Amino acid sequence: MSRSDLHIGCAGWSIPRAETGRFLTQVSHLERYAQVFDAVEINSSFHRPHQYKTYSRWADSVPDNFTFNVKMPKEITHQRKLVDCKEPLQRFLDEIAGLGPKLAVVLIQLPPRLQLDMSAATDFFTLFRDLYTGLAACEPRHASWFAAEGESLLCSFKLARVAADPAPLPAVSEPGGWDRFRYYRLHGSPHMYYSAYSEEFLQDLAVQSMQKENPAWCIFDNTTLGAAIPNALSLKQLCGM
């Protein structure tokens, strides 16, 4: 059983040495990655900007069905905390426009200590939606975002709430917000970014990700020791992809 609207990939396209035999050679790292996976999450955009022409070059190097998800810069989410963000937000959106139709999801990860401020959040998401109408997923990490008020806010702006693992709160592991698509971020558990997932965990994830007809992305972020690629490959096999 498989689904064309289920996308499985990793945070970045680095391929660990132990897995190179599964990928083609004589092409760029991204091209090799895109021969096996149809989605990637760009995390480097969180730390530093990339030019429009860089995104455009990446888009040109992958197949037509390949999708990019791009993480919003920390200047917006962590430094300005969603306040007074019009200039950096417009700059970021202008840059990622280089991906063209291969841009799938904008990821908005919030700081763990950022409490829900309805006024500030409403102002920011209003600005965001004025400038960008595509798919977007929000990864809040403070408990205040998981009450009914936060859920309603995300739904009203058509923002999916990320289902993340490990989950500091039970609700964090479940998709929420706007329910027209789902976004899973697997950071590695119990040691974030390091640990590989067990076969049992991946089997449960396969069942969850196949349950509904709406599009879903499963992104493995446990990249530090190279666990993301084999975990993503295992999930693809379990999902019949």
Residue frames relative to the residue before (quaternion, step in Angstrom):
aa qw qx qy qz dx dy dz
M 1.0000 0.0000 0.0000 0.0000 0.00 0.00 0.00
S 0.0929 0.7933 -0.5964 0.0795 3.57 -0.87 0.92
R 0.2293 -0.7624 0.5916 0.1272 3.53 -1.32 0.34
S 0.4359 -0.7121 0.4877 0.2550 3.55 -0.89 0.92
D 0.7077 0.4364 -0.2670 0.4873 3.60 1.18 -0.42
L 0.5392 0.5455 -0.4296 0.4766 3.59 1.21 0.54
H 0.0780 -0.8111 0.5795 -0.0127 3.56 -0.66 1.16
I 0.0821 -0.7993 0.5953 -0.0089 3.57 -0.79 1.09
G 0.2300 0.7778 -0.5579 0.1754 3.55 -0.84 0.97
C 0.5010 -0.6469 0.5027 0.2790 3.52 -1.35 -0.30
A 0.5180 -0.5789 0.5168 0.3598 3.53 -1.36 0.17
G 0.7938 0.0853 -0.1118 0.5917 3.55 0.08 1.33
W 0.3742 -0.7572 0.5013 0.1881 3.55 -1.21 0.48
S 0.3126 0.7391 -0.5263 0.2812 3.58 1.16 0.55
I 0.1995 -0.7866 0.5785 0.0829 3.58 -0.92 0.96
P 0.3770 -0.7391 0.5040 0.2399 3.64 -0.55 1.08
R 0.6537 -0.5571 0.3487 0.3750 3.56 -1.10 0.74
A 0.6561 0.5407 -0.3209 0.4174 3.58 0.97 -0.83
E 0.7351 0.4189 -0.2261 0.4828 3.59 1.18 -0.48
T 0.4201 0.7516 -0.4513 0.2342 3.61 1.20 -0.11
G 0.5942 0.6012 -0.3636 0.3915 3.59 1.10 -0.57
R 0.6476 0.5220 -0.3174 0.4553 3.60 1.19 -0.40
F 0.7204 0.4223 -0.2217 0.5036 3.59 1.25 -0.22
L 0.5788 -0.5770 0.4533 0.3557 3.54 -1.24 0.51
T 0.3091 -0.7243 0.5801 0.2082 3.54 -1.26 0.41
Q 0.7416 0.4451 -0.2990 0.4031 3.55 -1.37 -0.11
V 0.6721 0.3800 -0.3284 0.5441 3.59 1.14 0.58
S 0.6709 -0.4870 0.3509 0.4354 3.60 -1.25 0.14
H 0.6746 -0.4883 0.3604 0.4202 3.56 -1.27 0.35
L 0.6639 0.4970 -0.3142 0.4621 3.60 0.92 -0.86
E 0.6549 0.5063 -0.3217 0.4596 3.60 0.93 -0.83
R 0.6272 0.5222 -0.3352 0.4708 3.59 1.02 -0.75
Y 0.6530 0.5212 -0.3020 0.4591 3.55 0.91 -0.99
A 0.7157 0.4820 -0.2546 0.4365 3.58 0.87 -1.00
Q 0.5445 0.5834 -0.4157 0.4364 3.61 1.22 -0.06
V 0.7414 0.3847 -0.1959 0.5138 3.59 1.24 -0.50
F 0.7865 0.2364 -0.1099 0.5598 3.58 0.98 -0.87
D 0.3172 -0.7571 0.5395 0.1875 3.57 -1.21 0.51
A 0.7558 0.2805 -0.1867 0.5614 3.60 1.24 0.25
V 0.0175 0.7696 -0.6382 -0.0045 3.53 -1.22 0.58
E 0.2809 -0.7208 0.6039 0.1920 3.54 -1.23 0.55
I 0.2532 -0.7573 0.5861 0.1377 3.57 -0.79 1.05
N 0.1334 -0.8105 0.5693 0.0337 3.57 -0.49 1.25
S 0.5545 0.6416 -0.3927 0.3559 3.59 1.13 -0.54
S 0.5745 0.6007 -0.3673 0.4175 3.59 1.20 -0.52
F 0.5517 0.5980 -0.3844 0.4363 3.58 1.25 -0.38
H 0.7584 0.4053 -0.1895 0.4740 3.57 0.99 -0.88
R 0.8124 -0.0035 0.0531 0.5807 3.59 1.01 -0.76
P 0.5154 -0.6488 0.4541 0.3274 3.61 -1.11 0.56
H 0.1878 -0.7194 0.6504 0.1557 3.53 -1.34 0.41
Q 0.5086 -0.6646 0.4547 0.3048 3.56 -1.00 0.76
Y 0.6697 -0.4845 0.3918 0.4039 3.54 -1.30 0.48
K 0.6872 0.4967 -0.2971 0.4390 3.58 0.87 -0.94
T 0.6026 0.5435 -0.3611 0.4595 3.60 1.15 -0.51
Y 0.6530 0.4881 -0.3111 0.4884 3.57 0.92 -0.89
S 0.6450 0.5304 -0.3211 0.4468 3.57 0.96 -0.84
R 0.6475 0.5129 -0.3158 0.4668 3.58 1.00 -0.82
W 0.6303 0.5213 -0.3311 0.4704 3.57 0.99 -0.80
A 0.6664 0.5087 -0.3056 0.4514 3.58 0.87 -0.93
D 0.6730 0.5114 -0.2979 0.4437 3.58 0.97 -0.81
S 0.6903 0.5191 -0.2754 0.4221 3.59 1.17 -0.54
V 0.7102 0.4306 -0.2491 0.4982 3.60 1.26 -0.11
P 0.6492 -0.5318 0.3634 0.4046 3.62 -1.20 0.39
D 0.6847 -0.5209 0.3376 0.3820 3.55 -1.26 0.46
N 0.7140 0.4592 -0.2664 0.4565 3.60 1.05 -0.68
F 0.4917 0.6749 -0.4233 0.3515 3.59 1.28 0.02
T 0.1619 -0.8013 0.5720 0.0667 3.59 -1.02 0.84
F 0.2178 -0.7498 0.6138 0.1168 3.54 -1.15 0.79
N 0.1185 -0.7324 0.6656 0.0808 3.54 -1.10 0.83
V 0.1393 -0.8326 0.5357 0.0211 3.59 -0.74 1.02
K 0.3647 -0.7472 0.5235 0.1863 3.54 -0.85 1.06
M 0.4836 -0.6828 0.4768 0.2694 3.54 -0.89 1.01
P 0.5756 -0.6277 0.3972 0.3420 3.64 -0.98 0.78
K 0.5609 -0.6202 0.4452 0.3202 3.53 -1.15 0.73
E 0.5121 0.6285 -0.4289 0.3984 3.61 1.17 -0.39
I 0.7017 0.4600 -0.2581 0.4789 3.57 1.00 -0.84
T 0.7890 0.3782 -0.1796 0.4496 3.57 0.70 -1.11
H 0.8038 0.3198 -0.1406 0.4815 3.58 0.88 -0.94
Q 0.7237 0.4098 -0.2538 0.4939 3.59 1.02 -0.67
R 0.7652 0.3109 -0.1781 0.5348 3.59 0.83 -0.97
K 0.2602 -0.8133 0.4829 0.1940 3.58 1.32 -0.30
L 0.7126 -0.4959 0.2113 0.4491 3.53 0.98 1.10
V 0.6156 0.5497 -0.3385 0.4521 3.60 1.25 0.12
D 0.8469 0.0593 -0.0703 0.5237 3.58 -1.02 0.90
C 0.3528 0.7918 -0.4129 0.2794 3.54 0.91 1.02
K 0.3604 0.7836 -0.4750 0.1745 3.61 1.17 -0.05
E 0.6942 0.4860 -0.2972 0.4399 3.60 0.81 -0.95
P 0.7184 0.4150 -0.2924 0.4755 3.67 0.69 -0.86
L 0.6153 0.5366 -0.3573 0.4537 3.60 1.08 -0.59
Q 0.6615 0.4893 -0.3165 0.4720 3.60 0.87 -0.87
R 0.6339 0.5320 -0.3327 0.4521 3.60 0.98 -0.80
F 0.6530 0.5152 -0.3013 0.4662 3.58 0.94 -0.92
L 0.6881 0.4757 -0.2885 0.4658 3.58 0.85 -0.93
D 0.6175 0.5283 -0.3472 0.4681 3.59 1.06 -0.65
E 0.6476 0.5242 -0.3143 0.4550 3.59 1.03 -0.80
I 0.7434 0.4234 -0.2480 0.4546 3.59 0.71 -1.04
A 0.4719 0.6552 -0.4474 0.3844 3.58 1.26 -0.12
G 0.5301 0.6388 -0.3943 0.3944 3.57 1.25 -0.34
L 0.5983 0.5655 -0.3577 0.4409 3.59 1.21 -0.36
G 0.2860 -0.7881 0.5009 0.2149 3.57 1.22 -0.37
P 0.8299 -0.1994 0.1439 0.5009 3.60 -1.01 -0.77
K 0.5922 0.5752 -0.3762 0.4206 3.61 1.22 -0.13
L 0.4925 0.5955 -0.4488 0.4488 3.58 1.30 0.07
A 0.1530 -0.8220 0.5457 0.0550 3.59 -0.61 1.14
V 0.8291 -0.0212 0.0992 0.5499 3.59 0.55 -1.18
V 0.2446 -0.6959 0.6516 0.1769 3.53 -1.17 0.73
L 0.2170 -0.7868 0.5709 0.0890 3.56 -0.77 1.11
I 0.1078 -0.7859 0.6085 0.0198 3.56 -0.79 1.10
Q 0.0227 -0.8064 0.5905 -0.0222 3.59 -0.14 1.28
L 0.2354 -0.8029 0.5383 0.1007 3.57 -0.72 1.10
P 0.5962 -0.5786 0.4106 0.3758 3.62 -1.13 0.55
P 0.6058 -0.5882 0.3890 0.3683 3.62 -1.06 0.67
R 0.7440 0.4096 -0.2240 0.4779 3.60 1.06 -0.68
L 0.5073 0.6538 -0.4294 0.3616 3.59 1.24 0.06
Q 0.2320 -0.7842 0.5660 0.1038 3.56 -0.35 1.28
L 0.5722 -0.5815 0.4527 0.3599 3.54 -1.23 0.47
D 0.0267 -0.7370 0.6748 -0.0280 3.54 -0.76 1.17
M 0.3586 -0.7879 0.4525 0.2143 3.57 -0.15 1.27
S 0.6545 0.5184 -0.3262 0.4433 3.59 0.94 -0.80
A 0.6971 0.4653 -0.2745 0.4714 3.58 0.81 -1.01
A 0.6683 0.5050 -0.3041 0.4537 3.57 0.93 -0.90
T 0.6465 0.5179 -0.3183 0.4610 3.58 0.96 -0.85
D 0.6495 0.5106 -0.3185 0.4647 3.58 0.93 -0.86
F 0.6827 0.4892 -0.3019 0.4512 3.58 0.88 -0.91
F 0.7078 0.4560 -0.2865 0.4571 3.59 0.78 -0.94
T 0.5744 0.5534 -0.3793 0.4690 3.59 1.17 -0.49
L 0.6506 0.4978 -0.3016 0.4878 3.57 0.95 -0.90
F 0.6523 0.5284 -0.3167 0.4415 3.58 0.87 -0.96
R 0.7191 0.4417 -0.2605 0.4690 3.58 0.84 -0.93
D 0.5688 0.5594 -0.3874 0.4620 3.59 1.19 -0.35
L 0.7516 0.4006 -0.1917 0.4878 3.56 1.11 -0.77
Y 0.8040 0.1409 -0.0269 0.5771 3.59 1.13 -0.62
T 0.1377 -0.8312 0.5376 0.0343 3.56 -0.66 1.12
G 0.5156 0.6717 -0.4061 0.3436 3.60 1.24 0.00
L 0.7390 -0.3910 0.2988 0.4601 3.55 -1.33 -0.16
A 0.0475 0.7819 -0.6193 0.0524 3.56 -1.06 0.82
A 0.1402 -0.7772 0.6107 0.0586 3.53 -1.12 0.78
C 0.2134 -0.7766 0.5849 0.0964 3.55 -1.00 0.89
E 0.1400 -0.7793 0.6075 0.0639 3.56 -0.98 0.93
P 0.0438 -0.7995 0.5990 -0.0010 3.60 0.13 1.26
R 0.1687 -0.8159 0.5470 0.0817 3.58 -1.09 0.62
H 0.5917 0.5132 -0.3879 0.4859 3.58 1.28 0.20
A 0.6078 -0.6173 0.3650 0.3410 3.57 -0.97 0.91
S 0.5968 0.6125 -0.3642 0.3689 3.61 1.05 -0.69
W 0.6402 0.5486 -0.3258 0.4278 3.60 1.16 -0.53
F 0.6877 0.5204 -0.2744 0.4253 3.58 1.19 -0.42
A 0.4810 0.6155 -0.4528 0.4297 3.58 1.27 0.28
A 0.7384 -0.4356 0.2833 0.4299 3.56 -1.32 0.23
E 0.6219 0.5616 -0.3443 0.4235 3.60 1.02 -0.76
G 0.6795 0.4820 -0.2853 0.4739 3.56 0.93 -0.88
E 0.6314 0.5332 -0.3254 0.4594 3.56 1.01 -0.82
S 0.6589 0.5085 -0.2982 0.4673 3.57 0.94 -0.90
L 0.6297 0.5429 -0.3297 0.4473 3.57 1.00 -0.84
L 0.6821 0.4834 -0.2922 0.4645 3.59 0.82 -0.98
C 0.6433 0.5206 -0.3257 0.4573 3.58 0.95 -0.80
S 0.6684 0.5280 -0.3125 0.4205 3.57 0.90 -0.90
F 0.7373 0.3551 -0.2188 0.5314 3.59 1.18 -0.52
K 0.4539 -0.7162 0.4244 0.3176 3.59 1.28 0.37
L 0.3902 0.6867 -0.4954 0.3616 3.52 0.85 1.11
A 0.3168 -0.7216 0.5810 0.2034 3.56 -0.76 1.02
R 0.3112 -0.7164 0.5813 0.2279 3.58 -1.09 0.63
V 0.4872 -0.6933 0.4587 0.2674 3.54 -0.76 1.11
A 0.2658 -0.6883 0.6474 0.1907 3.54 -1.21 0.69
A 0.0378 -0.8486 0.5260 -0.0426 3.58 -0.34 1.25
D 0.0680 -0.7596 0.6447 0.0511 3.53 -1.21 0.61
P 0.4862 -0.2189 -0.8416 0.0855 1.54 -1.83 1.75
A 0.3864 -0.7405 0.5202 0.1781 3.53 -1.21 0.66
P 0.3169 -0.7627 0.5307 0.1905 3.63 -0.50 1.11
L 0.7405 0.1835 -0.1318 0.6329 3.56 1.30 -0.42
P 0.6182 -0.5767 0.3641 0.3907 3.63 -0.99 0.69
A 0.6650 0.5324 -0.3134 0.4197 3.60 0.93 -0.86
V 0.5650 0.6316 -0.3835 0.3671 3.59 1.14 -0.57
S 0.6817 0.5110 -0.2907 0.4355 3.59 1.05 -0.70
E 0.6824 0.4704 -0.2788 0.4851 3.59 1.25 -0.24
P 0.5085 -0.6209 0.4850 0.3475 3.61 -1.02 0.68
G 0.0138 0.8037 -0.5944 0.0242 3.58 -1.10 0.65
G 0.6504 0.5167 -0.3866 0.4006 3.53 -1.29 -0.29
W 0.8127 -0.1696 0.1712 0.5305 3.55 -1.11 -0.77
D 0.2755 -0.8384 0.4572 0.1100 3.56 -0.59 1.13
R 0.4476 0.7077 -0.4552 0.3027 3.62 1.17 0.33
F 0.7739 0.0131 -0.0981 0.6255 3.57 1.29 0.00
R 0.2892 -0.7582 0.5638 0.1536 3.57 -1.28 0.40
Y 0.1227 -0.7876 0.6028 0.0361 3.53 -1.13 0.73
Y 0.1011 -0.7918 0.6022 0.0117 3.55 -0.60 1.22
R 0.0618 -0.7723 0.6314 0.0327 3.58 -0.94 0.92
L 0.1237 -0.8123 0.5700 0.0053 3.54 -0.53 1.25
H 0.1613 -0.8515 0.4974 0.0377 3.55 -0.15 1.37
G 0.5737 -0.5594 0.3971 0.4474 3.59 1.25 -0.24
S 0.0660 0.7999 -0.5882 0.0991 3.56 -0.81 1.02
P 0.5218 -0.1447 -0.8407 -0.0036 1.55 -2.00 1.56
H 0.6862 0.4534 -0.2916 0.4883 3.63 1.15 -0.42
M 0.3782 -0.7657 0.4726 0.2174 3.57 -0.25 1.30
Y 0.8419 0.1691 -0.1997 0.4720 3.50 -1.10 1.00
Y 0.7166 0.4321 -0.2392 0.4925 3.61 1.24 -0.32
S 0.7276 0.4879 -0.2680 0.4008 3.58 0.72 -1.11
A 0.3652 -0.6715 0.5994 0.2375 3.53 -1.24 0.67
Y 0.4460 -0.6815 0.5108 0.2750 3.56 -1.21 0.53
S 0.5143 -0.6477 0.4774 0.2967 3.53 -1.16 0.71
E 0.6417 -0.5079 0.4044 0.4083 3.56 -1.28 0.32
E 0.6259 0.5438 -0.3390 0.4446 3.59 1.03 -0.74
F 0.6466 0.5097 -0.3188 0.4695 3.59 0.94 -0.88
L 0.6790 0.4965 -0.2929 0.4546 3.57 0.90 -0.93
Q 0.6154 0.5340 -0.3477 0.4638 3.59 1.05 -0.66
D 0.6551 0.4947 -0.3090 0.4803 3.59 0.97 -0.85
L 0.6437 0.5197 -0.3180 0.4630 3.59 1.00 -0.82
A 0.6200 0.5409 -0.3415 0.4542 3.59 1.01 -0.77
V 0.6475 0.5087 -0.3156 0.4716 3.58 0.95 -0.85
Q 0.6659 0.5077 -0.3065 0.4526 3.60 0.88 -0.94
S 0.7182 0.4745 -0.2679 0.4328 3.55 0.78 -1.02
M 0.6941 0.4609 -0.2735 0.4807 3.59 1.19 -0.47
Q 0.4832 0.7357 -0.4017 0.2526 3.60 1.25 -0.27
K 0.8099 0.2407 -0.1048 0.5245 3.60 0.87 -0.88
E 0.5734 -0.6287 0.4193 0.3166 3.53 -1.25 0.47
N 0.5756 0.6099 -0.3895 0.3807 3.59 1.13 -0.47
P 0.6348 -0.5494 0.3713 0.3966 3.61 -1.13 0.55
A 0.0446 -0.7857 0.6169 0.0110 3.55 -1.18 0.63
W 0.1553 -0.7459 0.6403 0.0978 3.53 -1.22 0.70
C 0.0983 -0.7564 0.6450 0.0465 3.56 -1.01 0.90
I 0.0147 -0.8264 0.5595 -0.0619 3.56 -0.37 1.27
F 0.2316 -0.7735 0.5799 0.1087 3.57 -0.78 1.10
D 0.1333 -0.8129 0.5669 0.0060 3.53 -0.73 1.20
N 0.4887 0.6471 -0.4373 0.3888 3.61 1.26 0.27
T 0.1466 0.8712 -0.4426 0.1535 3.50 0.79 1.19
T 0.5042 0.7135 -0.4174 0.2501 3.61 1.13 -0.56
L 0.7873 0.2253 -0.1198 0.5612 3.59 0.94 -0.87
G 0.6344 -0.5927 0.3182 0.3809 3.58 1.21 0.44
A 0.4046 0.7408 -0.4634 0.2698 3.62 1.18 0.36
A 0.5584 0.6563 -0.3922 0.3221 3.60 1.10 -0.58
I 0.6728 0.5129 -0.3107 0.4333 3.60 0.80 -0.97
P 0.7117 0.4270 -0.3000 0.4703 3.68 0.67 -0.89
N 0.6225 0.5264 -0.3512 0.4605 3.62 1.04 -0.65
A 0.6630 0.4957 -0.3066 0.4697 3.59 0.96 -0.85
L 0.6376 0.5185 -0.3272 0.4664 3.59 1.01 -0.76
S 0.6454 0.5173 -0.3158 0.4649 3.58 1.00 -0.82
L 0.6506 0.5049 -0.3198 0.4686 3.59 0.97 -0.84
K 0.6158 0.5397 -0.3487 0.4560 3.60 0.96 -0.77
Q 0.6690 0.4929 -0.3043 0.4657 3.58 0.90 -0.87
L 0.6610 0.5093 -0.3098 0.4558 3.58 0.94 -0.84
C 0.7046 0.4310 -0.2506 0.5050 3.58 1.15 -0.62
G 0.5112 -0.6808 0.4058 0.3324 3.59 1.25 0.15
M 0.4847 0.6774 -0.4165 0.3642 3.57 1.15 0.60
